[in-house]
Amino acid sequence: GIGYLNQSGVLLQLGQLEDALVLAEKAQELQSKFYEAILNQGVALEKLQQYEAALKKYEEAAKINPDEHEIWFCAANVLFKLKQFDRAIQYYNKSLTLYGKQFEAWYYKGIVQQRLGKDVEALRSFEQAIKLKPNHSKVYYRSG
């Protein structure tokens, strides 16, 4: 299982998404509760722009390991792409509760909050992002 998972991860990085998906599925077949394999499937599906399928994989992985912040972050990003902003904020919050030092989670949460017209909350999220990466110009532009 772990060999397939590692190969899947390499293929994801190389952009060979369909092959990465197949290997992640093989890893899960060998060990059904292998959340990392399910997570890799979600990543491949997301990169293939199959957002609903990716979300299902992320949520399946979260049922197995609800304490893995990366799962919630990935699911939140898909919800953002699906324009399900309220749920995206819930998932960013879950991810940040588990690991609060994620620049990207604070940044994207701020963008979602802006889209919902929650400018004060967005500013707070951007301030948290700035604390983590003080020289990141995109955050200053967004927090305006």
N, C-alpha and C positions, 0 to 999 in steps of 0.2 A: 504493500500500500504506500509506504513512504517513498519508495522509488518512483512510483507513478506520480505522486504528489510533487516531488522535486522536479521531475521532468516537466510536469504541467506548469510549474512556476517559471521555469526557464522559457518555455514556449510562450507563456503570457508576455514575458519581457521582450521576446523577439517579435511579438505581434502575430504569432501563428495561432490564432484564436481557436479555430475549429479543432486543431490537433490538441491544444491545451485542454479544451473541453472534454474531448474523448478520454484523455489520460486522467483527468480529475474524476470523471465518471467511473473509470476502472478502479481508481484508488478507493472510491466510495463503495463499489461493489465488494471489494475485499474486506472493508470495515465500514459498516453502514453508519456508524456514529462518528465518522471522521470529519469533524466540522471544517478542518482546513481544506479538504477536498471539495466540500460543498461550497465553501467560500470561493475557491478558485473557479468553480463552475459559474458562480454568480458574477465574478469579475469578467470571465470570458463572455458570458451572455450580455453583460452591460456594454462591453466594448463592441459587441456585435449589434448593439442598439436594440436588443431584445429586453427592454426594461421590465416588463411585467414578469417575465420568466426569471430575470436576475433577482428581482425583489423576492420572489418565492424562494429562491435558493438562499438568499441572505436571511430570510425569516426562518427557514428550515435550520440553517446553521446556528441562529440565535437561540432556537429551542434547545439545541444540544449544549451550547456554551454561551449562556446569556451574559457572562462576565467578560467577554472579549470585545473591547471597545471598537476594534476595526470593523467588526460585522455591522454594528449599529451605524458607524460612519458611512460605510459603503451603502447600506440600505437608505440612509438619509439622502445621500447623493442621488440615488435612483428616484426617490420620492420627489426631490427637487426637479429632476429632469421630467418627471411626470406631472409637474406643477401641483403636487399634493403638498402644499406648503405647510399646513398645520401639522400633518404627520411628520414631515421632514424635520420640523423644529423639535417635535417629541423625540425623534431618533437621534438628532444631534445632541439634545440634552442628555439622553441615556449614555451616549458615547462619551460625552464630556464629564458626566458623573463618574464614569469608570476610569477615565484618564483625562484630566483637565488641561494637559499641556499640548493640545493638538491645535496648532495654528490654523490648519485648514478647516477644522470643525468650527472654530469660533468665526472664522472669516465667512464661510458659507452660511452659517446660521445667521450672521448679520445681513447677508444678501437676502436671504429668505424673509427675514424680519422687515427689511426695507420694502420688499415686494408686497408685504401685507400691510404696509403703511405704519408699521410699528417702529418709528424712527428713533425714539428714545432707547428702546431695547436693542435696536440695531447698533446704535452708537456704543452701548455697553459691550456688546459682542466684539465690535471692532477694537475697542480699547483693550480687551483681553488678548485679541490677536496681536495688537501692537506690542503688548508686554512681552510676548513670545518671540516676535520678529520685529524689532524696532525699526529696521531699515527697509521694510517691505512697502514699496511705494503704492501698491494697489489698495492697501488698507487705508492709507491717508487720503487717497482719491475718493474712496467710498464713504469715509467718515466725514469728509468735507469741510 
